[in-house]
Amino acid sequence: MKRDLDLVRQILLQIEALPAGPPAQYRASEIEDPVLLAHFELVLASGLVNGKISRSQSSRGDVISISGLTWEGHEWIEMVRSATVWNETKATLLEGAGALTYELTKLVADRILRARLGLTDESSELSAETSVVKRERAGWDSNPRDP
């Protein structure tokens, strides 16, 4: 089976929409699509989703419990929430690299969003350097709690 990041994005958007409360539970035997089941397992294993798979030897099958997205899951879905940004991210990666990976989607979507906000890598690097210089001039060290 090939991983499908479109499906991962769909799953995360649906999980994000779950109401707060007890974990949503799905019986693996009730999920008819083996690709969907495999992707549920992938998002759990990747750390994008809080939950677990309880393996069972009974006829009822394994139980997948999902309580929500992790911080990383929320961060990624925020970057690729917009269909426009998601499609541009995919097109950029497939044209330039011919590969669509999770890490690359994070990088490319981040650059697309920064460009839309008028932020560039140069300006963010300069602002980071400027803040370090300002701290040094002010006499701050790396840990202001040390005597």
C-alpha positions in Angstrom: 0.0 0.0 0.0 1.2 3.5 -0.8 0.8 6.2 1.7 -1.7 8.9 0.6 -1.1 12.3 2.1 -4.4 13.5 0.7 -6.1 10.9 2.8 -4.0 11.7 5.8 -5.0 15.3 5.5 -8.7 14.3 5.3 -8.4 12.0 8.3 -6.7 14.8 10.4 -9.4 17.3 9.4 -12.1 14.9 10.5 -10.3 14.1 13.8 -9.9 17.8 14.5 -13.7 18.2 14.1 -14.4 15.6 16.8 -16.1 17.1 19.9 -14.1 17.2 23.1 -14.8 14.3 25.3 -14.1 10.6 25.5 -12.0 9.1 22.6 -13.8 8.1 19.5 -13.7 4.4 19.0 -13.7 2.5 15.8 -13.7 -1.3 15.4 -11.1 -2.2 12.8 -13.4 -4.9 11.5 -16.1 -2.3 10.8 -13.7 -0.2 8.6 -14.3 -1.9 5.3 -11.5 -0.1 3.4 -8.1 -1.6 4.2 -6.4 1.5 2.9 -8.3 3.7 5.4 -7.5 1.3 8.2 -3.8 1.4 7.3 -3.8 5.2 7.3 -5.5 5.3 10.7 -2.6 3.2 11.9 -0.1 5.5 10.2 -1.4 8.7 11.7 -1.3 7.1 15.1 2.2 5.7 14.7 3.5 9.0 13.3 2.5 10.9 16.4 0.1 13.2 14.6 -2.9 11.8 16.5 -3.4 10.9 20.2 -4.9 7.5 20.5 -4.1 3.8 20.5 -5.0 0.5 18.8 -6.1 -2.2 21.2 -5.3 -5.5 19.5 -7.8 -8.2 20.1 -7.9 -11.9 19.2 -11.7 -11.9 19.4 -14.0 -12.0 16.4 -15.0 -8.4 17.0 -11.5 -7.3 16.0 -9.1 -4.5 17.1 -10.4 -1.2 18.5 -8.9 2.1 17.4 -9.4 4.9 20.0 -8.7 8.4 18.9 -8.8 11.3 21.3 -7.6 14.1 19.0 -4.6 15.6 17.3 -1.2 16.1 18.9 0.5 19.5 18.8 2.3 18.4 15.7 -0.9 17.2 14.1 -2.5 20.6 14.8 0.5 22.5 13.4 0.6 20.5 10.2 -3.2 20.7 9.6 -3.1 24.5 10.1 -0.4 24.7 7.4 -2.3 22.6 4.9 -5.9 23.4 5.9 -6.5 25.7 2.9 -7.2 23.6 -0.2 -5.3 26.3 -2.2 -2.2 26.0 -0.1 -2.4 22.2 0.0 -2.7 22.0 -3.8 0.1 24.5 -4.3 2.3 22.5 -1.9 1.6 19.3 -3.7 2.2 20.8 -7.2 5.5 22.4 -6.1 6.8 19.2 -4.6 5.6 16.9 -7.5 7.0 19.3 -10.1 10.3 20.0 -8.4 11.1 16.9 -6.5 8.7 14.3 -7.8 8.1 13.2 -4.2 5.5 14.0 -1.6 6.7 13.5 1.9 5.3 14.7 5.2 8.5 16.7 6.1 8.7 18.3 2.7 5.0 19.3 2.8 5.7 21.1 6.1 8.6 23.0 4.6 6.9 24.0 1.4 3.6 24.9 3.0 5.5 27.0 5.6 7.3 28.9 2.8 4.0 29.4 0.9 2.3 30.8 4.0 5.3 33.0 4.8 5.4 34.4 1.3 1.7 35.2 1.5 2.4 37.1 4.7 5.4 38.9 3.1 7.8 37.1 5.3 11.0 35.7 3.8 13.7 33.5 5.2 16.1 36.4 5.1 13.8 38.7 7.2 13.2 36.0 9.8 17.0 35.2 10.0 17.7 38.9 10.3 15.1 39.3 13.1 16.6 36.4 15.0 20.1 37.8 14.6 18.9 41.2 15.7 17.3 39.9 18.8 20.5 38.0 19.8 22.5 41.2 19.2 20.1 43.3 21.3 20.2 40.7 24.2 24.0 40.7 24.1 24.1 44.5 24.1 21.7 44.6 27.0 24.1 42.2 28.9 21.8 39.2 28.8 23.3 35.8 28.7 21.9 32.5 27.5 20.3 31.8 30.9 19.2 35.0 32.8 18.5 32.9 36.0 22.1 32.0 36.5 23.8 34.3 39.0 
